[in-house]
Structure formats: structure tokens, C-alpha cells
Amino acid sequence: MIQTKQAVICDAESQKEAIVKIEIRPLPPQNDGQKFLRIDWDINDLENALFSKEVFWSNEQIDQMEGYLEANYDFIGLTRTEKEKKKLQLALMITITQTNLLPSGKTYYGVEPTGWEFTPPPPFPID
């Protein structure tokens, strides 16, 4: 989904450094919105999550993000599944780097908003 451009301290106690990848997995929809599972990974250890939590977006939040993405990004040529995955990836990037900043102006793990990038696709399709 998205990841830090450089290794960051991902465990304050051990001072472990890693490139952190954040993944979002939709959970079963609800009448009033959608829950997602956010999982943070060390890209060199995809067996043991660094952190995970459920996040809820109301239907209103989803509609606002959907409207913004449709108005500002081109999804022509993508299949429905590709379009939904791309929207989820873009929404994650916007949420992490623009709308959920810490009081310091930084993001999770003390990273500057420009310190994130889209995770490169795997060299082969994963279904």
C-alpha cells in the first residue's frame, strides 16, 4: 500500500529501525460505514506485524473521500477491482500524510509527510 522511503525507528524500546509498510484491509461492511484493519509491517519481516488496529470510516467520510478522488484522479482504463484498490491506496496516503498529522506536523513514526511513497507492486501477480 504505502511505505516509508527510508528506515525509521519502529520500536522505541528496542530502537529497531526498518522501512515500514502500512496495509489496509477492508472488513465486512456495516450499515453506517466501513471498518478497516490497518497493519504496519517491517518490509523485511512480513510474518510479524509491528502494529495493527481497526479503523472505522463513516459513510459520510467515505463519500467525501470518494468525491475528492473522483474529482482529482484519473481511473480510466482500470478494472473495477483495480480502481477500488487504487482508491484505497490513495485514501491511505492522503489520510497518513495530510489529514492525520501529529501536532509536530509529522506523521506516524515521526516521518515527514514527504517521507512516504506508494509500495511498489510485487514482481508477479498475487491473488
N, C-alpha and C positions, 0 to 999 in steps of 0.2 A: 504494500500500500504506500506508506511513506517511511522515510528513514533519515537519520541524521547524516550529514555529509562527512562528519569526522567522528572519531571515537569521543565519547563523553563519559563522565563518571556516572555510572548507572546504579551504583550501590554505595551510598555514603559511608556505611560502616566499613566495608572491605576496600573501598576506593577502587573497585573494579571499573575498568574502562572498556567500552565497547561501542560499536555502531549500533544504535537502537532502531529497530523496525517496529512501527505501530501498525497493527492489523485491526480491522473492524469486521465483525461477523454479525449479520442480521440474525436476530432471534425471532421466534414466532410473533407475527403482528398482533397488536391489541386494538380495541375499538378506538381508543383515544390517542394512539400514536404507535411508536415502534421502539422496542428495546434493541440495543446492540451490545455485543461483547467486545470490549476493547482489550487487546492483548499486546503487551510490549515484549519484544524479543531481543536478545543479543543475536545478531545475524550469524554468529559462529556457533550458536547453541539453540537450535530450534526445537529442542526437546523439553527445555525447562523455561517457562515464561518468567520474565523479570517482574511482571505486574499484570494484573487483569482486573477488570471491573465492568459491571453492567452500566450502560448509559441509556437514558430514556430521552427520546425526542418526541414532542407533542406533534399532532397532525399540523398545527399551525407552523411550528418550526420547520417541519419537513416541506410544507407548501412554500414557505418563504425561501428556503434554500433551493428548492426545485425551480421556482420562478427566476431566482438570480442566475442559476446555472444555465437555464434555457436561454436567458437574455444575453449572457456573456460568453458562452462557449458553443462551439460547433460540434454536433454529434452526428452529422451527416455521414452515411456510409457505415455506421456501426450497427451491429445487430442489437436487438433489444437487450440481450444479456450483456453484451459489451458496453452498451450505453449505461445500463444500471451500475455496472462495476466502475465505469469511469466517473459517473456522478458521485458514487460513494467515495472514491479516491479523492476527487476534487473537494467534496464536502469535508473530508477529514483534514486535508491540507489547509483549507480556509479556517476551519474550527481551531486547529492547533496553532496556526501562525498568525491569525488575525483577530478572532473573536474571543479566545480564551487565554489571553496573555496574563502573566503574573503581574503584580504591582510594579516589579522591576522593569517591565516591558519585554521580559524574556518569556520563553515557552518552557514546557516540561524539560527537566534535566538541565535547566539553566542555559538552554540553547537560544541564540538569537533567532528571530523569525526567519531570517535568510539562511539559517543553518540546516534546513530540511530540504529533501528532494524526493521525487517520486521513486519508489523502489523499482529498479529495473525488472522487466519481465524475465521469467525463467528462460533458459535456452531451449526449452522444449515445452509443449503444452501440458498443463496439469488440469485434469478434470476430476 
